Each structure stands twice: as structure tokens, then as C-alpha cells.
Amino acid sequence: MEEWLPSLKTDTPQEGYELAIKLARKGVALTQPDAEVRKKLRGIYAENADSLTLASQVIAIHYQTVAAANDYWK
């Protein structure tokens, strides 16, 4: 597997949030490596409130991890 995450350290909370989104997206891509399957499924979950809420929850969990790794940007 290629190394794509050298660190959880970011300069700002904004960068930390963007990293959290990247973590969530990478997780999906690694779980379902077929881009065509992901594209086909996107139409299903894109209009499902529960799916979108769960996606936000995954990002929030990643953001908590990144924030802790950055000592909450103190």
C-alpha cells in the first residue's frame, strides 16, 4: 500500500478538518477499490439523509482524532 499519510499534524483547525475529510474518503476508496462501483453507489447514498448523516459522523470522528494529534491547536 502506498504511503499517503505522513502525519496527522496540521497547522490550523481548517487544515485538520480537510484532513479528516480526506481520511474519510480514503477509507471509502480502500474499502471499495473499484471506482466504477463507488460512482454507481454515489447516486443512492447522495439522496439518503441517513447515509449523509453517517458520512458526517465519520468525518467528525476523524476530526476528533486529528484535533487530539494536534493538541487541539493550542
PDB file of N, CA, C and O in Angstrom:
ATOM      1  N   MET A   1       0.851  -1.177   0.000  1.00  0.00           N
ATOM      2  CA  MET A   1       0.000   0.000   0.000  1.00  0.00           C
ATOM      3  C   MET A   1       0.897   1.241   0.000  1.00  0.00           C
ATOM      4  O   MET A   1       1.873   1.313   0.746  1.00  0.00           O
ATOM      5  N   GLU A   2       0.559   2.197  -0.832  1.00  0.00           N
ATOM      6  CA  GLU A   2       1.348   3.421  -0.917  1.00  0.00           C
ATOM      7  C   GLU A   2       1.154   4.265   0.340  1.00  0.00           C
ATOM      8  O   GLU A   2       0.061   4.315   0.903  1.00  0.00           O
ATOM      9  N   GLU A   3       2.224   4.925   0.773  1.00  0.00           N
ATOM     10  CA  GLU A   3       2.137   5.813   1.932  1.00  0.00           C
ATOM     11  C   GLU A   3       1.592   7.159   1.475  1.00  0.00           C
ATOM     12  O   GLU A   3       2.176   7.811   0.610  1.00  0.00           O
ATOM     13  N   TRP A   4       0.477   7.570   2.055  1.00  0.00           N
ATOM     14  CA  TRP A   4      -0.145   8.837   1.660  1.00  0.00           C
ATOM     15  C   TRP A   4      -0.421   9.732   2.868  1.00  0.00           C
ATOM     16  O   TRP A   4      -0.871  10.868   2.719  1.00  0.00           O
ATOM     17  N   LEU A   5      -0.146   9.209   4.063  1.00  0.00           N
ATOM     18  CA  LEU A   5      -0.438   9.966   5.288  1.00  0.00           C
ATOM     19  C   LEU A   5       0.824  10.056   6.136  1.00  0.00           C
ATOM     20  O   LEU A   5       1.024   9.245   7.040  1.00  0.00           O
ATOM     21  N   PRO A   6       1.671  11.030   5.852  1.00  0.00           N
ATOM     22  CA  PRO A   6       2.919  11.120   6.606  1.00  0.00           C
ATOM     23  C   PRO A   6       2.722  11.577   8.058  1.00  0.00           C
ATOM     24  O   PRO A   6       3.557  11.289   8.915  1.00  0.00           O
ATOM     25  N   SER A   7       1.619  12.287   8.335  1.00  0.00           N
ATOM     26  CA  SER A   7       1.409  12.820   9.677  1.00  0.00           C
ATOM     27  C   SER A   7      -0.038  13.275   9.848  1.00  0.00           C
ATOM     28  O   SER A   7      -0.726  13.594   8.878  1.00  0.00           O
ATOM     29  N   LEU A   8      -0.478  13.296  11.089  1.00  0.00           N
ATOM     30  CA  LEU A   8      -1.782  13.882  11.407  1.00  0.00           C
ATOM     31  C   LEU A   8      -1.638  15.354  11.803  1.00  0.00           C
ATOM     32  O   LEU A   8      -2.637  16.023  12.067  1.00  0.00           O
ATOM     33  N   LYS A   9      -0.430  15.849  11.846  1.00  0.00           N
ATOM     34  CA  LYS A   9      -0.177  17.234  12.234  1.00  0.00           C
ATOM     35  C   LYS A   9      -0.615  18.191  11.130  1.00  0.00           C
ATOM     36  O   LYS A   9      -0.308  17.985   9.956  1.00  0.00           O
ATOM     37  N   THR A  10      -1.329  19.230  11.519  1.00  0.00           N
ATOM     38  CA  THR A  10      -1.729  20.288  10.588  1.00  0.00           C
ATOM     39  C   THR A  10      -1.480  21.628  11.258  1.00  0.00           C
ATOM     40  O   THR A  10      -1.378  21.706  12.483  1.00  0.00           O
ATOM     41  N   ASP A  11      -1.384  22.672  10.467  1.00  0.00           N
ATOM     42  CA  ASP A  11      -1.114  23.999  11.022  1.00  0.00           C
ATOM     43  C   ASP A  11      -2.343  24.661  11.611  1.00  0.00           C
ATOM     44  O   ASP A  11      -2.232  25.459  12.541  1.00  0.00           O
ATOM     45  N   THR A  12      -3.509  24.341  11.084  1.00  0.00           N
ATOM     46  CA  THR A  12      -4.730  25.022  11.528  1.00  0.00           C
ATOM     47  C   THR A  12      -5.878  24.022  11.676  1.00  0.00           C
ATOM     48  O   THR A  12      -5.831  22.929  11.111  1.00  0.00           O
ATOM     49  N   PRO A  13      -6.900  24.397  12.433  1.00  0.00           N
ATOM     50  CA  PRO A  13      -8.091  23.552  12.503  1.00  0.00           C
ATOM     51  C   PRO A  13      -8.735  23.329  11.136  1.00  0.00           C
ATOM     52  O   PRO A  13      -9.248  22.242  10.867  1.00  0.00           O
ATOM     53  N   GLN A  14      -8.715  24.342  10.269  1.00  0.00           N
ATOM     54  CA  GLN A  14      -9.275  24.201   8.919  1.00  0.00           C
ATOM     55  C   GLN A  14      -8.546  23.097   8.154  1.00  0.00           C
ATOM     56  O   GLN A  14      -9.178  22.248   7.525  1.00  0.00           O
ATOM     57  N   GLU A  15      -7.222  23.116   8.212  1.00  0.00           N
ATOM     58  CA  GLU A  15      -6.448  22.059   7.555  1.00  0.00           C
ATOM     59  C   GLU A  15      -6.740  20.704   8.199  1.00  0.00           C
ATOM     60  O   GLU A  15      -6.756  19.675   7.524  1.00  0.00           O
ATOM     61  N   GLY A  16      -6.970  20.717   9.502  1.00  0.00           N
ATOM     62  CA  GLY A  16      -7.312  19.481  10.194  1.00  0.00           C
ATOM     63  C   GLY A  16      -8.640  18.923   9.723  1.00  0.00           C
ATOM     64  O   GLY A  16      -8.788  17.711   9.560  1.00  0.00           O
ATOM     65  N   TYR A  17      -9.600  19.794   9.507  1.00  0.00           N
ATOM     66  CA  TYR A  17     -10.904  19.346   9.016  1.00  0.00           C
ATOM     67  C   TYR A  17     -10.781  18.786   7.597  1.00  0.00           C
ATOM     68  O   TYR A  17     -11.391  17.768   7.266  1.00  0.00           O
ATOM     69  N   GLU A  18      -9.992  19.456   6.772  1.00  0.00           N
ATOM     70  CA  GLU A  18      -9.772  18.962   5.407  1.00  0.00           C
ATOM     71  C   GLU A  18      -9.083  17.596   5.438  1.00  0.00           C
ATOM     72  O   GLU A  18      -9.381  16.733   4.612  1.00  0.00           O
ATOM     73  N   LEU A  19      -8.171  17.399   6.378  1.00  0.00           N
ATOM     74  CA  LEU A  19      -7.527  16.100   6.527  1.00  0.00           C
ATOM     75  C   LEU A  19      -8.542  15.047   6.968  1.00  0.00           C
ATOM     76  O   LEU A  19      -8.498  13.910   6.500  1.00  0.00           O
ATOM     77  N   ALA A  20      -9.446  15.416   7.856  1.00  0.00           N
ATOM     78  CA  ALA A  20     -10.484  14.484   8.305  1.00  0.00           C
ATOM     79  C   ALA A  20     -11.347  14.030   7.127  1.00  0.00           C
ATOM     80  O   ALA A  20     -11.696  12.854   7.031  1.00  0.00           O
ATOM     81  N   ILE A  21     -11.685  14.943   6.246  1.00  0.00           N
ATOM     82  CA  ILE A  21     -12.459  14.593   5.053  1.00  0.00           C
ATOM     83  C   ILE A  21     -11.649  13.651   4.169  1.00  0.00           C
ATOM     84  O   ILE A  21     -12.176  12.670   3.645  1.00  0.00           O
ATOM     85  N   LYS A  22     -10.367  13.956   4.011  1.00  0.00           N
ATOM     86  CA  LYS A  22      -9.512  13.086   3.195  1.00  0.00           C
ATOM     87  C   LYS A  22      -9.437  11.683   3.799  1.00  0.00           C
ATOM     88  O   LYS A  22      -9.476  10.692   3.070  1.00  0.00           O
ATOM     89  N   LEU A  23      -9.329  11.596   5.118  1.00  0.00           N
ATOM     90  CA  LEU A  23      -9.292  10.292   5.783  1.00  0.00           C
ATOM     91  C   LEU A  23     -10.565   9.502   5.491  1.00  0.00           C
ATOM     92  O   LEU A  23     -10.514   8.306   5.204  1.00  0.00           O
ATOM     93  N   ALA A  24     -11.704  10.183   5.566  1.00  0.00           N
ATOM     94  CA  ALA A  24     -12.982   9.511   5.309  1.00  0.00           C
ATOM     95  C   ALA A  24     -13.053   9.025   3.860  1.00  0.00           C
ATOM     96  O   ALA A  24     -13.472   7.898   3.597  1.00  0.00           O
ATOM     97  N   ARG A  25     -12.646   9.869   2.939  1.00  0.00           N
ATOM     98  CA  ARG A  25     -12.696   9.499   1.526  1.00  0.00           C
ATOM     99  C   ARG A  25     -11.732   8.359   1.207  1.00  0.00           C
ATOM    100  O   ARG A  25     -12.065   7.451   0.445  1.00  0.00           O
ATOM    101  N   LYS A  26     -10.535   8.413   1.795  1.00  0.00           N
ATOM    102  CA  LYS A  26      -9.565   7.339   1.583  1.00  0.00           C
ATOM    103  C   LYS A  26     -10.097   6.026   2.141  1.00  0.00           C
ATOM    104  O   LYS A  26      -9.908   4.966   1.543  1.00  0.00           O
ATOM    105  N   GLY A  27     -10.766   6.102   3.292  1.00  0.00           N
ATOM    106  CA  GLY A  27     -11.335   4.897   3.881  1.00  0.00           C
ATOM    107  C   GLY A  27     -12.337   4.238   2.959  1.00  0.00           C
ATOM    108  O   GLY A  27     -12.352   3.015   2.820  1.00  0.00           O
ATOM    109  N   VAL A  28     -13.170   5.039   2.334  1.00  0.00           N
ATOM    110  CA  VAL A  28     -14.151   4.501   1.382  1.00  0.00           C
ATOM    111  C   VAL A  28     -13.432   3.891   0.180  1.00  0.00           C
ATOM    112  O   VAL A  28     -13.780   2.797  -0.266  1.00  0.00           O
ATOM    113  N   ALA A  29     -12.440   4.591  -0.339  1.00  0.00           N
ATOM    114  CA  ALA A  29     -11.726   4.107  -1.519  1.00  0.00           C
ATOM    115  C   ALA A  29     -10.961   2.812  -1.229  1.00  0.00           C
ATOM    116  O   ALA A  29     -10.861   1.941  -2.094  1.00  0.00           O
ATOM    117  N   LEU A  30     -10.431   2.688  -0.030  1.00  0.00           N
ATOM    118  CA  LEU A  30      -9.714   1.459   0.316  1.00  0.00           C
ATOM    119  C   LEU A  30     -10.676   0.309   0.588  1.00  0.00           C
ATOM    120  O   LEU A  30     -10.362  -0.850   0.316  1.00  0.00           O
ATOM    121  N   THR A  31     -11.855   0.637   1.129  1.00  0.00           N
ATOM    122  CA  THR A  31     -12.863  -0.384   1.387  1.00  0.00           C
ATOM    123  C   THR A  31     -13.472  -0.895   0.088  1.00  0.00           C
ATOM    124  O   THR A  31     -13.699  -2.095  -0.073  1.00  0.00           O
ATOM    125  N   GLN A  32     -13.738   0.032  -0.847  1.00  0.00           N
ATOM    126  CA  GLN A  32     -14.294  -0.337  -2.159  1.00  0.00           C
ATOM    127  C   GLN A  32     -13.348   0.225  -3.220  1.00  0.00           C
ATOM    128  O   GLN A  32     -13.521   1.358  -3.668  1.00  0.00           O
ATOM    129  N   PRO A  33     -12.349  -0.562  -3.621  1.00  0.00           N
ATOM    130  CA  PRO A  33     -11.341  -0.039  -4.549  1.00  0.00           C
ATOM    131  C   PRO A  33     -11.831   0.175  -5.980  1.00  0.00           C
ATOM    132  O   PRO A  33     -11.139   0.824  -6.765  1.00  0.00           O
ATOM    133  N   ASP A  34     -12.980  -0.339  -6.337  1.00  0.00           N
ATOM    134  CA  ASP A  34     -13.496  -0.186  -7.703  1.00  0.00           C
ATOM    135  C   ASP A  34     -14.206   1.167  -7.844  1.00  0.00           C
ATOM    136  O   ASP A  34     -15.300   1.364  -7.315  1.00  0.00           O
ATOM    137  N   ALA A  35     -13.574   2.081  -8.557  1.00  0.00           N
ATOM    138  CA  ALA A  35     -14.117   3.431  -8.730  1.00  0.00           C
ATOM    139  C   ALA A  35     -15.482   3.426  -9.402  1.00  0.00           C
ATOM    140  O   ALA A  35     -16.335   4.249  -9.070  1.00  0.00           O
ATOM    141  N   GLU A  36     -15.698   2.520 -10.333  1.00  0.00           N
ATOM    142  CA  GLU A  36     -16.993   2.447 -11.019  1.00  0.00           C
ATOM    143  C   GLU A  36     -18.110   2.031 -10.052  1.00  0.00           C
ATOM    144  O   GLU A  36     -19.226   2.545 -10.138  1.00  0.00           O
ATOM    145  N   VAL A  37     -17.821   1.127  -9.158  1.00  0.00           N
ATOM    146  CA  VAL A  37     -18.813   0.718  -8.159  1.00  0.00           C
ATOM    147  C   VAL A  37     -19.117   1.894  -7.242  1.00  0.00           C
ATOM    148  O   VAL A  37     -20.281   2.158  -6.940  1.00  0.00           O
ATOM    149  N   ARG A  38     -18.077   2.608  -6.791  1.00  0.00           N
ATOM    150  CA  ARG A  38     -18.304   3.784  -5.933  1.00  0.00           C
ATOM    151  C   ARG A  38     -19.156   4.822  -6.651  1.00  0.00           C
ATOM    152  O   ARG A  38     -20.055   5.418  -6.057  1.00  0.00           O
ATOM    153  N   LYS A  39     -18.869   5.033  -7.934  1.00  0.00           N
ATOM    154  CA  LYS A  39     -19.631   6.017  -8.717  1.00  0.00           C
ATOM    155  C   LYS A  39     -21.096   5.591  -8.829  1.00  0.00           C
ATOM    156  O   LYS A  39     -22.001   6.419  -8.724  1.00  0.00           O
ATOM    157  N   LYS A  40     -21.316   4.310  -9.041  1.00  0.00           N
ATOM    158  CA  LYS A  40     -22.683   3.794  -9.158  1.00  0.00           C
ATOM    159  C   LYS A  40     -23.443   3.952  -7.837  1.00  0.00           C
ATOM    160  O   LYS A  40     -24.623   4.303  -7.839  1.00  0.00           O
ATOM    161  N   LEU A  41     -22.779   3.695  -6.724  1.00  0.00           N
ATOM    162  CA  LEU A  41     -23.425   3.776  -5.413  1.00  0.00           C
ATOM    163  C   LEU A  41     -23.657   5.207  -4.942  1.00  0.00           C
ATOM    164  O   LEU A  41     -24.549   5.462  -4.133  1.00  0.00           O
ATOM    165  N   ARG A  42     -22.856   6.136  -5.447  1.00  0.00           N
ATOM    166  CA  ARG A  42     -22.958   7.531  -5.006  1.00  0.00           C
ATOM    167  C   ARG A  42     -24.372   8.083  -5.193  1.00  0.00           C
ATOM    168  O   ARG A  42     -24.865   8.819  -4.338  1.00  0.00           O
ATOM    169  N   GLY A  43     -25.014   7.741  -6.281  1.00  0.00           N
ATOM    170  CA  GLY A  43     -26.371   8.223  -6.536  1.00  0.00           C
ATOM    171  C   GLY A  43     -27.377   7.727  -5.504  1.00  0.00           C
ATOM    172  O   GLY A  43     -28.374   8.392  -5.221  1.00  0.00           O
ATOM    173  N   ILE A  44     -27.103   6.560  -4.949  1.00  0.00           N
ATOM    174  CA  ILE A  44     -28.008   6.004  -3.932  1.00  0.00           C
ATOM    175  C   ILE A  44     -27.863   6.743  -2.614  1.00  0.00           C
ATOM    176  O   ILE A  44     -28.852   7.190  -2.034  1.00  0.00           O
ATOM    177  N   TYR A  45     -26.617   6.874  -2.135  1.00  0.00           N
ATOM    178  CA  TYR A  45     -26.452   7.491  -0.816  1.00  0.00           C
ATOM    179  C   TYR A  45     -26.514   9.022  -0.855  1.00  0.00           C
ATOM    180  O   TYR A  45     -26.740   9.654   0.177  1.00  0.00           O
ATOM    181  N   ALA A  46     -26.317   9.615  -2.021  1.00  0.00           N
ATOM    182  CA  ALA A  46     -26.322  11.076  -2.117  1.00  0.00           C
ATOM    183  C   ALA A  46     -27.682  11.683  -1.795  1.00  0.00           C
ATOM    184  O   ALA A  46     -27.768  12.858  -1.440  1.00  0.00           O
ATOM    185  N   GLU A  47     -28.734  10.899  -1.916  1.00  0.00           N
ATOM    186  CA  GLU A  47     -30.075  11.403  -1.628  1.00  0.00           C
ATOM    187  C   GLU A  47     -30.694  10.730  -0.412  1.00  0.00           C
ATOM    188  O   GLU A  47     -31.909  10.778  -0.218  1.00  0.00           O
ATOM    189  N   ASN A  48     -29.858  10.105   0.402  1.00  0.00           N
ATOM    190  CA  ASN A  48     -30.335   9.407   1.585  1.00  0.00           C
ATOM    191  C   ASN A  48     -29.839  10.152   2.819  1.00  0.00           C
ATOM    192  O   ASN A  48     -28.638  10.187   3.088  1.00  0.00           O
ATOM    193  N   ALA A  49     -30.756  10.740   3.560  1.00  0.00           N
ATOM    194  CA  ALA A  49     -30.393  11.554   4.722  1.00  0.00           C
ATOM    195  C   ALA A  49     -29.603  10.754   5.755  1.00  0.00           C
ATOM    196  O   ALA A  49     -28.653  11.271   6.341  1.00  0.00           O
ATOM    197  N   ASP A  50     -29.983   9.509   5.981  1.00  0.00           N
ATOM    198  CA  ASP A  50     -29.257   8.689   6.950  1.00  0.00           C
ATOM    199  C   ASP A  50     -27.822   8.443   6.504  1.00  0.00           C
ATOM    200  O   ASP A  50     -26.903   8.512   7.320  1.00  0.00           O
ATOM    201  N   SER A  51     -27.620   8.160   5.239  1.00  0.00           N
ATOM    202  CA  SER A  51     -26.274   7.933   4.718  1.00  0.00           C
ATOM    203  C   SER A  51     -25.419   9.192   4.838  1.00  0.00           C
ATOM    204  O   SER A  51     -24.245   9.116   5.199  1.00  0.00           O
ATOM    205  N   LEU A  52     -26.001  10.336   4.539  1.00  0.00           N
ATOM    206  CA  LEU A  52     -25.263  11.590   4.623  1.00  0.00           C
ATOM    207  C   LEU A  52     -24.919  11.927   6.075  1.00  0.00           C
ATOM    208  O   LEU A  52     -23.833  12.431   6.362  1.00  0.00           O
ATOM    209  N   THR A  53     -25.858  11.642   6.989  1.00  0.00           N
ATOM    210  CA  THR A  53     -25.592  11.870   8.403  1.00  0.00           C
ATOM    211  C   THR A  53     -24.458  10.971   8.886  1.00  0.00           C
ATOM    212  O   THR A  53     -23.587  11.421   9.631  1.00  0.00           O
ATOM    213  N   LEU A  54     -24.461   9.719   8.474  1.00  0.00           N
ATOM    214  CA  LEU A  54     -23.391   8.801   8.859  1.00  0.00           C
ATOM    215  C   LEU A  54     -22.050   9.227   8.269  1.00  0.00           C
ATOM    216  O   LEU A  54     -21.017   9.088   8.924  1.00  0.00           O
ATOM    217  N   ALA A  55     -22.053   9.738   7.055  1.00  0.00           N
ATOM    218  CA  ALA A  55     -20.809  10.232   6.458  1.00  0.00           C
ATOM    219  C   ALA A  55     -20.263  11.401   7.273  1.00  0.00           C
ATOM    220  O   ALA A  55     -19.056  11.500   7.497  1.00  0.00           O
ATOM    221  N   SER A  56     -21.151  12.281   7.714  1.00  0.00           N
ATOM    222  CA  SER A  56     -20.730  13.408   8.559  1.00  0.00           C
ATOM    223  C   SER A  56     -20.174  12.915   9.888  1.00  0.00           C
ATOM    224  O   SER A  56     -19.221  13.484  10.421  1.00  0.00           O
ATOM    225  N   GLN A  57     -20.766  11.868  10.412  1.00  0.00           N
ATOM    226  CA  GLN A  57     -20.298  11.300  11.674  1.00  0.00           C
ATOM    227  C   GLN A  57     -18.888  10.730  11.521  1.00  0.00           C
ATOM    228  O   GLN A  57     -18.051  10.910  12.406  1.00  0.00           O
ATOM    229  N   VAL A  58     -18.620  10.056  10.422  1.00  0.00           N
ATOM    230  CA  VAL A  58     -17.282   9.507  10.179  1.00  0.00           C
ATOM    231  C   VAL A  58     -16.263  10.648  10.104  1.00  0.00           C
ATOM    232  O   VAL A  58     -15.178  10.548  10.677  1.00  0.00           O
ATOM    233  N   ILE A  59     -16.602  11.715   9.411  1.00  0.00           N
ATOM    234  CA  ILE A  59     -15.703  12.866   9.327  1.00  0.00           C
ATOM    235  C   ILE A  59     -15.473  13.460  10.705  1.00  0.00           C
ATOM    236  O   ILE A  59     -14.343  13.814  11.042  1.00  0.00           O
ATOM    237  N   ALA A  60     -16.528  13.576  11.513  1.00  0.00           N
ATOM    238  CA  ALA A  60     -16.395  14.132  12.860  1.00  0.00           C
ATOM    239  C   ALA A  60     -15.472  13.281  13.727  1.00  0.00           C
ATOM    240  O   ALA A  60     -14.670  13.818  14.491  1.00  0.00           O
ATOM    241  N   ILE A  61     -15.578  11.981  13.614  1.00  0.00           N
ATOM    242  CA  ILE A  61     -14.702  11.091  14.384  1.00  0.00           C
ATOM    243  C   ILE A  61     -13.248  11.275  13.942  1.00  0.00           C
ATOM    244  O   ILE A  61     -12.347  11.351  14.777  1.00  0.00           O
ATOM    245  N   HIS A  62     -13.027  11.345  12.640  1.00  0.00           N
ATOM    246  CA  HIS A  62     -11.662  11.594  12.149  1.00  0.00           C
ATOM    247  C   HIS A  62     -11.154  12.956  12.634  1.00  0.00           C
ATOM    248  O   HIS A  62      -9.984  13.095  12.989  1.00  0.00           O
ATOM    249  N   TYR A  63     -12.035  13.951  12.647  1.00  0.00           N
ATOM    250  CA  TYR A  63     -11.622  15.291  13.086  1.00  0.00           C
ATOM    251  C   TYR A  63     -11.224  15.268  14.560  1.00  0.00           C
ATOM    252  O   TYR A  63     -10.267  15.939  14.946  1.00  0.00           O
ATOM    253  N   GLN A  64     -11.932  14.519  15.378  1.00  0.00           N
ATOM    254  CA  GLN A  64     -11.551  14.388  16.789  1.00  0.00           C
ATOM    255  C   GLN A  64     -10.143  13.815  16.906  1.00  0.00           C
ATOM    256  O   GLN A  64      -9.348  14.275  17.725  1.00  0.00           O
ATOM    257  N   THR A  65      -9.840  12.821  16.098  1.00  0.00           N
ATOM    258  CA  THR A  65      -8.520  12.203  16.115  1.00  0.00           C
ATOM    259  C   THR A  65      -7.440  13.198  15.693  1.00  0.00           C
ATOM    260  O   THR A  65      -6.396  13.301  16.337  1.00  0.00           O
ATOM    261  N   VAL A  66      -7.698  13.923  14.614  1.00  0.00           N
ATOM    262  CA  VAL A  66      -6.722  14.907  14.121  1.00  0.00           C
ATOM    263  C   VAL A  66      -6.552  16.024  15.151  1.00  0.00           C
ATOM    264  O   VAL A  66      -5.427  16.455  15.404  1.00  0.00           O
ATOM    265  N   ALA A  67      -7.630  16.492  15.740  1.00  0.00           N
ATOM    266  CA  ALA A  67      -7.544  17.553  16.739  1.00  0.00           C
ATOM    267  C   ALA A  67      -6.696  17.108  17.940  1.00  0.00           C
ATOM    268  O   ALA A  67      -5.851  17.860  18.426  1.00  0.00           O
ATOM    269  N   ALA A  68      -6.930  15.889  18.405  1.00  0.00           N
ATOM    270  CA  ALA A  68      -6.151  15.373  19.528  1.00  0.00           C
ATOM    271  C   ALA A  68      -4.672  15.271  19.154  1.00  0.00           C
ATOM    272  O   ALA A  68      -3.807  15.592  19.968  1.00  0.00           O
ATOM    273  N   ALA A  69      -4.375  14.829  17.932  1.00  0.00           N
ATOM    274  CA  ALA A  69      -2.983  14.710  17.481  1.00  0.00           C
ATOM    275  C   ALA A  69      -2.298  16.066  17.409  1.00  0.00           C
ATOM    276  O   ALA A  69      -1.073  16.155  17.484  1.00  0.00           O
ATOM    277  N   ASN A  70      -3.090  17.117  17.264  1.00  0.00           N
ATOM    278  CA  ASN A  70      -2.547  18.486  17.175  1.00  0.00           C
ATOM    279  C   ASN A  70      -2.712  19.248  18.475  1.00  0.00           C
ATOM    280  O   ASN A  70      -2.629  20.476  18.494  1.00  0.00           O
ATOM    281  N   ASP A  71      -2.946  18.524  19.568  1.00  0.00           N
ATOM    282  CA  ASP A  71      -3.146  19.136  20.890  1.00  0.00           C
ATOM    283  C   ASP A  71      -4.167  20.260  20.813  1.00  0.00           C
ATOM    284  O   ASP A  71      -4.039  21.293  21.469  1.00  0.00           O
ATOM    285  N   TYR A  72      -5.183  20.025  19.991  1.00  0.00           N
ATOM    286  CA  TYR A  72      -6.313  20.962  19.818  1.00  0.00           C
ATOM    287  C   TYR A  72      -5.843  22.354  19.413  1.00  0.00           C
ATOM    288  O   TYR A  72      -6.495  23.350  19.726  1.00  0.00           O
ATOM    289  N   TRP A  73      -4.704  22.421  18.712  1.00  0.00           N
ATOM    290  CA  TRP A  73      -4.130  23.649  18.162  1.00  0.00           C
ATOM    291  C   TRP A  73      -3.916  24.718  19.225  1.00  0.00           C
ATOM    292  O   TRP A  73      -4.146  25.905  18.994  1.00  0.00           O
ATOM    293  N   LYS A  74      -3.468  24.267  20.403  1.00  0.00           N
ATOM    294  CA  LYS A  74      -3.183  25.235  21.495  1.00  0.00           C
ATOM    295  C   LYS A  74      -1.980  26.072  21.173  1.00  0.00           C
ATOM    296  O   LYS A  74      -1.594  26.930  21.967  1.00  0.00           O
TER     297      LYS A  74
END
